[in-house]
Amino acid sequence: MAFALPLLAIGAAIDASQSGWGLLNKLSLPAFLEIILVIMIFDFAIWFQHLMTHKIPILWQLHSVHHADRDFDVTTALRFHPLEIALSMLAKIGLVYAVGPSALAVLLFEIILNGTAMFNHSNIKLPNSIDWILRMFLVTPDMHRVHHSVHRAEHDSNYGFSLSVWDRAFGTYVSQPSDGHSNMLIGLECQDDRASRLVWSLIMPFRHK
C-alpha cells in the first residue's frame, strides 16, 4: 500500500490538470518554481497531519502501530496501519485537487518523501558533524529517532519526515533524547513483543485500553 497508493495522487494530479481544478492550474508559474512550491506545501501538510495523529485520540490509536515497533530501522518507515495509510492518501488527494500540482511535481514529492522517510528511519550512525549540517535542512536518523522514544515529551516532537524546518519553526524540535541515543528505549510504554506480530498490530488500534 505504501508504494502503490501514491500512484493515486499522481492520477489525481492528472485529473485536476485536465479539469482545471486547483490554485496552480489557474496560474502560469515556471515549472521549477511550481515544483519547489509543491514540495514545500505538501511537506508541511505531511508534517501537520503527523502532528494531528498525535493530538487526536482516534488518529493516535491508528498511528500508535507505527510507534509500537521496538526496533528502529528502515522497515519502521513502512510500518503503518492500513487504515492510516488510506486516510492519509484521501487527505493527500484532497490537497492535490485544492493545490492543482502537476503530475511531475507530485511524483518528485513522493520520491523525496519515501526516500527521506526510509533514510531517517534507518539505524545508521552519521558522524556528528555531518548530522549537524544535514539536520539544518533534512530530518536525520538521530533527529527522528527522538520521535520514537518511549517518553511522551520526546515522541511528541520532531514530526518532520523530510524537511526539518517545520519543527524548528513551530517549536516542536528536540535535539537529543534525554537518555542518549545509546540508552534510549524505542517504542511505547507498557508494551511487549506482541507488537512484532502482524495480526496483533492490525487489531492493536481496536483493543480496549
C-alpha positions as CSV (number, residue, x, y, z in Angstrom):
1,M,0.0,0.0,0.0
2,A,2.8,2.4,0.9
3,F,4.3,2.1,-2.6
4,A,1.2,1.6,-4.7
5,L,-1.2,4.2,-3.3
6,P,1.0,7.2,-4.2
7,L,0.0,6.4,-7.8
8,L,-3.5,7.6,-6.9
9,A,-2.1,11.1,-6.0
10,I,-0.4,11.2,-9.4
11,G,-3.6,10.2,-11.1
12,A,-5.5,12.9,-9.2
13,A,-2.9,15.5,-10.3
14,I,-3.5,14.5,-13.9
15,D,-7.3,14.6,-13.5
16,A,-7.1,18.0,-11.7
17,S,-5.0,19.4,-14.5
18,Q,-7.4,18.2,-17.2
19,S,-10.3,19.6,-15.2
20,G,-8.6,22.9,-14.3
21,W,-9.0,22.3,-10.6
22,G,-6.7,23.8,-8.0
23,L,-4.8,27.0,-7.5
24,L,-1.7,26.2,-9.5
25,N,-3.8,25.3,-12.5
26,K,-5.1,28.9,-12.5
27,L,-1.6,30.3,-12.5
28,S,1.3,30.2,-15.0
29,L,4.3,29.5,-12.9
30,P,7.7,28.3,-14.2
31,A,8.0,24.5,-13.8
32,F,10.9,24.7,-11.3
33,L,9.1,27.3,-9.1
34,E,5.9,25.1,-9.1
35,I,7.9,22.1,-8.1
36,I,9.6,23.9,-5.2
37,L,6.2,25.3,-4.0
38,V,4.5,21.9,-4.2
39,I,7.3,20.2,-2.3
40,M,7.1,22.9,0.4
41,I,3.3,22.8,0.6
42,F,2.9,19.1,0.6
43,D,5.8,18.6,3.1
44,F,4.2,21.0,5.5
45,A,0.9,19.2,5.1
46,I,2.5,15.9,5.9
47,W,4.1,17.5,9.0
48,F,0.8,18.9,10.1
49,Q,-1.0,15.6,9.5
50,H,1.6,13.8,11.6
51,L,1.1,16.3,14.4
52,M,-2.6,15.7,14.3
53,T,-2.1,11.9,14.6
54,H,-0.5,12.5,17.9
55,K,-3.1,15.0,19.2
56,I,-6.4,13.5,18.1
57,P,-7.1,10.3,20.1
58,I,-8.8,8.2,17.4
59,L,-5.9,9.0,14.9
60,W,-3.3,8.2,17.6
61,Q,-4.9,4.8,18.0
62,L,-4.0,4.1,14.4
63,H,-0.7,5.8,14.4
64,S,0.5,4.0,17.6
65,V,1.0,0.9,15.4
66,H,3.9,2.8,13.8
67,H,5.4,3.7,17.3
68,A,4.9,0.2,18.6
69,D,8.0,-1.0,16.7
70,R,10.7,-1.6,19.3
71,D,13.4,-1.7,16.7
72,F,14.2,1.5,14.9
73,D,15.3,0.6,11.3
74,V,14.3,1.2,7.7
75,T,11.3,-1.2,8.0
76,T,9.8,1.1,10.5
77,A,9.3,3.6,7.7
78,L,6.7,1.3,6.1
79,R,5.1,0.1,9.4
80,F,1.7,1.9,9.3
81,H,-1.8,0.6,9.9
82,P,-3.6,0.2,6.5
83,L,-6.4,2.4,7.7
84,E,-3.9,5.2,8.5
85,I,-2.4,4.8,5.0
86,A,-5.8,5.0,3.4
87,L,-6.8,8.1,5.4
88,S,-3.5,9.8,4.7
89,M,-4.0,9.2,1.0
90,L,-7.5,10.6,1.0
91,A,-6.2,13.8,2.6
92,K,-3.4,14.0,0.1
93,I,-5.7,13.6,-2.8
94,G,-7.9,16.3,-1.4
95,L,-4.9,18.6,-1.2
96,V,-4.0,17.7,-4.8
97,Y,-7.3,18.9,-6.0
98,A,-7.1,22.1,-3.9
99,V,-3.5,23.0,-4.9
100,G,-3.5,21.7,-8.5
101,P,0.1,20.5,-8.8
102,S,1.5,18.9,-11.9
103,A,1.8,15.1,-12.0
104,L,5.6,15.6,-12.3
105,A,5.7,17.7,-9.1
106,V,3.6,15.1,-7.2
107,L,5.9,12.3,-8.5
108,L,9.0,14.1,-7.3
109,F,7.5,14.8,-3.9
110,E,6.5,11.2,-3.4
111,I,10.1,10.1,-4.4
112,I,11.6,12.6,-1.9
113,L,9.1,11.7,0.8
114,N,9.6,7.9,0.6
115,G,13.3,8.2,0.2
116,T,13.8,10.5,3.1
117,A,11.4,8.5,5.3
118,M,13.5,5.4,4.7
119,F,16.7,7.4,5.4
120,N,15.6,9.0,8.6
121,H,14.2,5.7,10.0
122,S,17.4,3.8,9.3
123,N,19.6,2.6,12.1
124,I,22.8,4.2,10.7
125,K,25.0,6.4,12.8
126,L,26.2,9.5,11.0
127,P,29.3,11.4,12.2
128,N,28.1,14.3,14.5
129,S,29.5,16.9,12.2
130,I,27.6,15.6,9.1
131,D,24.4,15.0,11.1
132,W,24.6,18.6,12.4
133,I,24.9,20.0,8.9
134,L,22.2,17.8,7.3
135,R,19.6,18.4,10.0
136,M,19.7,22.1,9.2
137,F,17.7,21.1,6.2
138,L,16.7,17.5,6.4
139,V,15.4,15.1,9.1
140,T,18.3,12.8,10.0
141,P,18.1,9.4,11.7
142,D,19.3,10.8,15.0
143,M,16.7,13.6,14.8
144,H,13.8,11.3,14.0
145,R,14.9,8.6,16.5
146,V,14.0,11.1,19.3
147,H,10.4,10.9,18.0
148,H,10.3,7.2,18.7
149,S,11.3,7.5,22.3
150,V,9.1,5.9,24.9
151,H,9.0,9.3,26.7
152,R,5.8,11.2,25.7
153,A,7.5,14.6,25.7
154,E,10.0,13.2,23.1
155,H,7.7,11.3,20.9
156,D,5.5,14.4,20.7
157,S,8.4,16.2,18.9
158,N,10.3,16.1,15.6
159,Y,7.3,15.3,13.4
160,G,9.1,16.0,10.2
161,F,9.6,13.3,7.6
162,S,11.7,15.3,5.0
163,L,12.4,18.9,5.9
164,S,13.5,19.9,9.4
165,V,12.3,23.5,9.1
166,W,8.7,22.9,10.3
167,D,9.7,21.5,13.7
168,R,12.1,24.4,14.2
169,A,9.6,27.0,13.1
170,F,6.7,25.7,15.3
171,G,8.7,24.8,18.5
172,T,8.4,21.0,18.2
173,Y,12.1,20.4,17.7
174,V,14.1,18.4,20.2
175,S,17.8,18.0,19.5
176,Q,18.7,14.9,21.5
177,P,16.9,12.2,23.6
178,S,17.2,12.7,27.4
179,D,18.6,9.2,27.9
180,G,21.1,9.5,25.0
181,H,20.9,7.5,21.7
182,S,22.8,4.5,23.2
183,N,20.5,4.1,26.2
184,M,17.1,5.4,25.0
185,L,14.2,3.0,24.8
186,I,12.2,2.8,21.5
187,G,8.5,2.1,21.2
188,L,5.6,2.6,23.6
189,E,5.4,2.4,27.4
190,C,3.8,-0.8,28.8
191,Q,4.5,-2.7,25.6
192,D,5.7,-6.2,24.9
193,D,7.0,-8.2,21.9
194,R,3.5,-8.9,20.6
195,A,3.8,-5.7,18.5
196,S,6.1,-7.7,16.2
197,R,3.2,-9.9,15.1
198,L,1.2,-8.9,12.1
199,V,-2.3,-9.8,13.3
200,W,-1.7,-8.2,16.7
201,S,-0.6,-5.0,15.0
202,L,-3.7,-4.9,12.8
203,I,-6.1,-5.2,15.7
204,M,-4.0,-3.1,18.1
205,P,-5.9,0.2,17.4
206,F,-9.2,-1.5,18.3
207,R,-8.1,-3.1,21.5
208,H,-9.6,-1.8,24.8
209,K,-7.1,0.4,26.6
